[in-house]
Each structure stands twice: as C-alpha cells, then as structure tokens.
C-alpha cells in the first residue's frame, strides 16, 4: 500500500490534532502533510511546529476565494480531517473532495448538532436536558453543519453534572477512536 496523505483543519488548541500526529508519527502508511488553521493565535500551530508539520493559516476571505482550495489541489490529500474546526467548509471544497472530508462532533448526532453547537455548548445542553447518555459522532462533511452521513458513534454515560468534566470524558474517548476511524477509512479507500 502506498502512503496515504491526510490534512487536518483545526481552529483551537489542537489536542485532537496532536493525538492524531502521535498515532501516525511511527507509520509510513499515513502521513499528515499539512495543518490548516483559521486562527493565527491557535495553540495547534505550536503543536504543528513541534512535529515539523507544514501549516497554512488563512482568513475567511482566503477560505471563500479559493486560496485554501488551490492549496488542497496541490496536495491532493486522500482524506481531509476536521479536528476542532469551527468554520463551514465551502461547497467547492466539499464537491471536489466528496466523501473525503470527515469531522468529529461531541454529541450523538443528530442531537445537538448545527451552528453554534460545539465544545462546552454541547455538553452544557446535555446536562441541562438531563440526558442519561452522550457521546460523539464521526461523520462525512456535507454542505450542512453536522448532517453528513454518520461513520461511527460512541455512546458514553453521563455521570456528572459538570460540563467541563463531561467534556474531558468525551474527549478521552474521541482521542481513542478518531485515529482508528481515520486509519480504517484510508485502508478501505
């Protein structure tokens, strides 16, 4: 099997990104070739530097005016991985990389999906609504927030009334499963 190329889009601290980098650092089968970020102050950029991964920091206009699209076409990634990326992907990128863009969302979609539903916002809703379980969803990206075909879901018991504790519990499971699902998708493509 020839080496598969992935790129990662992130907006924040990048703990999930670093988790993916650690997982694939020791293999020649899957290479993270670039990290795209829409926030020049995001800690994920320091993580990328630590692992010698190229980055592209872009503005909203770069995203919508094909700067990112053109760069992706130069790389021709086998998979585009969203890991804490908070912007909507332009339709041109979605159409050009059909079924090659995945996202991880901290709820059991379709519950608590859509614009503004990310991070602690999701976990607070779970607690306010007294849900007995929560989890995360890995799904393909389409032109609607959090509505693409579901690839994998993991259910997690809600055993706390604190959103930040719940977030840590969900994130721990996300870190365990996201690299495995990325690998599975690439092995099947």
KEKE-285018 format. One record per residue (C-alpha): residue in three letters; x, y, z. Coordinates in steps of 0.25 Angstrom, whole numbers, padded with zeros to 4 digits, always signed. Each point is the difference from the previous one (the first is absolute). Layout:
<pts>
ALAXYZ/...
</pts>
This chain:
<pts>
UNK+0000+0000+0000/UNK+0006+0014-0004/UNK+0000+0011+0011/UNK-0013+0007+0002/UNK+0000+0015+0002/UNK-0009+0007+0010/UNK-0002+0015+0003/UNK-0006+0005+0013/UNK-0009+0012+0002/UNK+0000+0006+0014/UNK-0004+0013+0007/UNK+0005-0001+0014/UNK+0009-0007+0010/UNK+0002-0013-0009/UNK+0000-0011+0011/UNK-0007-0009-0010/UNK+0010+0004-0011/UNK+0011-0003+0009/UNK-0006-0014+0003/UNK-0001-0003-0015/UNK+0014+0005-0002/UNK+0005-0009+0011/UNK-0008-0012-0006/UNK+0006+0001-0014/UNK+0014+0005+0003/UNK+0005-0014+0000/UNK-0006-0005-0013/UNK+0004+0002-0014/UNK-0014-0004-0005/UNK-0007+0013+0005/UNK+0006+0014-0001/UNK-0006+0013+0006/UNK+0006+0009-0010/UNK-0006+0014+0004/UNK-0009+0006+0010/UNK-0010+0011-0004/UNK-0004+0010+0011/UNK-0009+0013-0001/UNK+0006+0005+0013/UNK+0014+0006+0000/UNK+0000-0001+0016/UNK-0005-0014+0001/UNK+0009-0009+0008/UNK-0001-0011-0011/UNK+0011+0008-0008/UNK+0010-0003+0012/UNK-0004-0014+0000/UNK+0002-0001-0016/UNK+0014+0007+0002/UNK+0004-0011+0011/UNK-0003-0011-0010/UNK+0006+0008-0013/UNK-0013+0000-0007/UNK-0003+0011-0010/UNK-0011+0009+0003/UNK-0009+0010-0008/UNK-0006+0011+0008/UNK-0012+0006-0007/UNK-0010+0011+0000/UNK-0015-0002-0002/UNK+0002+0007-0014/UNK+0012-0010-0003/UNK-0010-0011+0003/UNK-0011+0005-0009/UNK+0009+0005-0011/UNK+0006-0013-0003/UNK+0014+0002+0006/UNK-0002-0012+0009/UNK-0007-0007-0011/UNK+0012+0002-0010/UNK+0010-0004+0011/UNK-0008-0013+0003/UNK+0000-0003-0015/UNK+0015+0001+0000/UNK+0001-0011+0011/UNK-0011-0009-0004/UNK-0003-0006+0013/UNK-0006-0013+0002/UNK-0008+0005+0012/UNK-0003+0014+0006/UNK-0002-0002+0015/UNK-0007+0011+0008/UNK+0004+0000+0014/UNK-0006+0012+0008/UNK-0002+0008-0012/UNK-0011+0010+0001/UNK-0003+0006-0013/UNK-0009-0006-0011/UNK+0007-0006-0012/UNK-0002+0007-0013/UNK-0009-0008-0010/UNK+0011+0000-0010/UNK+0009-0008+0009/UNK-0011-0009+0004/UNK-0003-0003-0014/UNK+0014-0002-0004/UNK+0004-0009+0011/UNK-0014-0008+0001/UNK+0001-0011+0011/UNK+0014+0004+0003/UNK-0003+0010+0012/UNK-0004-0004+0014/UNK-0003+0006+0013/UNK-0001-0004+0014/UNK-0012+0007+0008/UNK-0001-0001+0015/UNK-0015-0006+0000/UNK-0008-0011-0005/UNK-0005+0006-0012/UNK-0010+0004-0005/UNK-0001+0005+0015/UNK+0007+0013+0003/UNK+0005+0003-0014/UNK+0000+0012-0008/UNK+0006+0014+0000/UNK+0005+0004+0014/UNK-0001-0014+0005/UNK+0015-0003+0003/UNK+0008-0003+0013/UNK-0005+0004+0013/UNK-0013+0006-0006/UNK-0004-0015-0004/UNK+0004-0005+0014/UNK-0008+0010+0007/UNK-0012-0003-0008/UNK+0001-0015+0003/UNK+0001+0003+0015/UNK-0012+0011+0000/UNK-0008-0011-0007/UNK+0003-0010+0010/UNK+0004-0010-0011/UNK+0005-0014+0005/UNK+0010-0001-0011/UNK+0008+0008-0010/UNK+0012-0004-0008/UNK+0006+0005-0013/UNK-0002-0002-0015/UNK+0010-0001-0012/UNK-0007+0003-0013/UNK+0002+0004-0014/UNK-0001+0015-0003/UNK-0011+0006-0009/UNK-0005+0014-0002/UNK-0008+0000+0013/UNK+0006+0000+0014/UNK+0001-0013+0006/UNK-0010-0007-0010/UNK+0010-0009-0008/UNK-0001-0015+0000/UNK+0004-0006+0013/UNK+0012-0009+0000/UNK+0002-0003+0015/UNK-0007+0003+0013/UNK+0004-0003+0014/UNK-0010+0001+0012/UNK+0005+0005+0013/UNK-0007+0000+0014/UNK-0003+0014+0006/UNK+0005-0002+0014/UNK+0003+0015+0004/UNK-0008+0013+0000/UNK+0013+0008-0004/UNK+0001+0003-0014/UNK+0015+0001+0000/UNK+0001-0014+0007/UNK-0009-0005-0011/UNK+0008+0006-0011/UNK+0013-0007+0005/UNK-0007-0013+0001/UNK-0005+0001-0015/UNK+0013+0006-0005/UNK+0008-0012+0006/UNK-0009-0010-0008/UNK+0001+0009-0012/UNK+0016-0001+0001/UNK-0001-0015+0001/UNK-0009-0002-0012/UNK+0002+0012-0010/UNK+0014-0005-0005/UNK-0005-0015-0001/UNK-0012+0005-0009/UNK+0009+0009-0009/UNK+0009-0013-0002/UNK-0012-0009-0003/UNK-0005+0010-0010/UNK+0013+0001-0007/UNK+0002-0015+0000/UNK-0013-0001-0007/UNK+0002+0011-0011/
</pts>
